Amino acid sequence: MIRKDIGIGQIVVTDSSFGHVGVGDETFLERFERKFDWLPERIAWMNQVHSPEVKWVGPHHEPVVIFPQTDGEITDQSGTMLITKTADCVPILLWSEPDRVIAALHCGWKGFFRGIIESFAEQCALRGLEPGHFSAFLGPHLRVENFEVREDFMRQIPETKRAFLSDDHYDMTRGVISTLRALGIEHVDDCGINTYGNSDFFSYRTWCHQPESERSASYSTFANCIVRRVR
């Protein structure tokens, strides 16, 4: 479990002891309150599809909202928690102290290649926000030493993102940090945790490498949450 105070709010990353987290999970709020003894006023989930789509989360009266075909959220609404669920992909949680804005991005390799981070910058521009005002936190994800790739993967890498390929491994961590800094986001806090082979956090690749007779019917995901504190 990871908890991090960010001044205007808080980051919480659940672990395997919290259990599997699915989009719109009806047990999530109950488990969250039992674990942390507090609840956000509202939650915004994403039905993630490895797209470059980033949505602005405005005022809404429902305690839970789910955005379809979305891999990024950004909001200035106090009391709102944004969630990205992952199991190897890079969870990027961002906040701007001067603007009192938070964001959550689901950044797998497909979304990275399709420009999810650049889409965040475009959403900032639409709202008159400066990406350089933001700080970023990278949650647990698959690290380069376990990110082995094959020829079919290599053929899909955009020329602008080939610098992060080394032999038959791809360095998503370095790619994400480099892309964020190119937007002017200098403060990037990487938790340094590798999901592969880590019993504390779920990993899709670890699940794939287990014998079929020993693994569960489907892989699990954990939640990377960022909430903007009520004034």
N, C-alpha and C positions, 0 to 999 in steps of 0.2 A: 504494500500500500504506500502511495506517495501523497503527501500533503504539502502544499507550498503556498504561503501567503504572498500575494502580489500587490498589496497596497489597496487597490481598488476592488479587490475580490480575493478569490481563492482558487487554487487548482487541486483537484483530487483525482488520483488514478487508482482504480480498484485493482485487486489482484485475484489470484486463484481462490483464496479463502473466501472472497466475496461471492464467487461463483460466476457462471456464464451470464452475460448481459446481452440481450437482444433488443432490437428497435421496438420502442413502445412497450417494453417489458412491464407488465402490470405489477410485478413484485418489486421492481427496482426501488420505488420511493419508500416502501416499507422496509426493505433491507438497508437502504441508505440511512434512514432515520435511526434504525436500530444500531447501526455501526457508528454513526457520527453525532447523533443526538441533535440534529438540525435538518431543515429542508429548505430548498430554494422555493421561491414563490411560483415559478413556472419552469418547465423543461422544454427544450427544443431538440428533437431527435432528427437524424438524417437517414433516409433510406439510401445508403451509399452504393454507388454503382461504378466507382473508379472514373468519375467524370471530372471536368474542370469547372463544374457548376458551383458557384458560391452565392448563397442567398442572404439578403438582409432580413433580420428578424426584428420586425416592428412590434408595436403594442398588440397584445392579444389577450383575451379574457380566459381562454381555456388554460387549465393548469399544465396540460401536455399538448404539444403540437409536433407533427411529423411532416417533414418536407420530403416529397418524393424526388428520386433521381438527383440527389444533392450530395456534394462531398465537402462543402464548406459553409460556415455560418458566421455572420458578424452582427453584433448588436450594440446598442447603447442603452438597452433597457435594464434598469436596476432590478435585482432579484431574479434575473433570468440565468439559467444554467444551460450552456451549450455542451453537447456530448458528441464525441466521435468514438466509435467502437473499433478496436483493432486487434490483430493477432499476428503481427509481423510488420504491417505497414507503419509508416512514420506518422504518429499523431503530433500535430503542430498546434499548440495553444498560444495565442497572442493577446497582448493587451497594450493599450495606449493610456498611460496615466493622465496626460494633459487633456485628452479627448474623452476619457472615461468610456472607452469602447473595448470590447473583447471579441475574440474570434476563435474558431476551432476549424482545423483543416484535416481531412483524411487524405494522407499522401502515400498511396502505394505507388509502385513503379509506373503503372498505367496512368494514374492521375498526374504523377510527376512529369511524364513525357507529354501529356496533353495540356499541361500548364496550369495546374490547380493553384500554385503559388502566384503566378502571374495574374490569374483571375481574381485573387484576393486583392492585389494591387489595383486592378481595374475597378473593383467594387469600392475601394477606398477613394479613388479618383471621383467616382460618381457622387460620393458623399462629402467631398471636400476634405478628406482626411489625408494626412501625410504618412505613408508607410514607415518612414524613418522615425516617427514618434513611437512606434511599437517596439516592445520586447517580445521574445519568443522562448517557449519551452518545448523541448523535444522529449516525448515520453518514450517508454521502452519500445524497441523495434528490432528487426533483424539487422545484424551488423555485417560488415563487408566480409569477414572471415567465413561466414556461413551463407552469404548471398552468392552461391554458385550459379552460373548462367550457361546456356547453350547457344549454339549458332542461331537458332530461330529468335531468341531473345535479342541477341546482338544486332540482328538485322532491323529490329524495331526502334533502336535507340536513335533519337534525333541527333543531328550533327552537333547541335548546341549543347548536348548533354553527354557526348562521348568521352569527355575528359575524365569522367568518374568511373570508366571501365578500366580494369587492370587485369590482363590475362583473361581468366574465366570467372572473375568476381566483379560485382558491381557495388560501388560505395554510395548507397543512398544517403547516408549521414552527411558525407562531405558534399554531395550534390545539393541537398536541402539547405545546409548552412551557407554554401556559396551563393545559391539563388536568393536566399533571404538577405544576405549582405549586399548583393547587387541592387536590392531595392532600398538600401540604406538602413536596414535593420541590423545594427551592430551588436546589440546585446542578445545573444542566443545562449540559453542555458540548456545544455544537453545532459539528460539524466545519466547517460553512459551505460544503460542496462540493455543487454542483449536478450531478446525473447527466446532465441533458440536454445533448447535444452535446459531452460530455466523453469523450475517447478513453480515459481512465484507468479509467472505470467504466461498466458496462453500463447501458443505459437502454431500457426498453420503448417509451417514447414516441419516442425517437430512431429506434429500429428501425421503428416504425410509419410514420414520416415519410420513410423511405428508399423510393426507387422499388422496386417488387417485383422488377425484374430485377437489382437490385444488392444486395438484402438476403439474409441467410441464411434457411434454411427456418424457423427459430424463433429467438426472442430468447434471450440468455444472462443468467445471474444471477451475482452475486458473493456471497461469504460474509461475514457479520458475526458474529464469534466473541467470546465472553467465557468465560474459564476461571478457576475458583477454584483458587488455588495450594495445593499440598499443604503442610500445616503443616511 
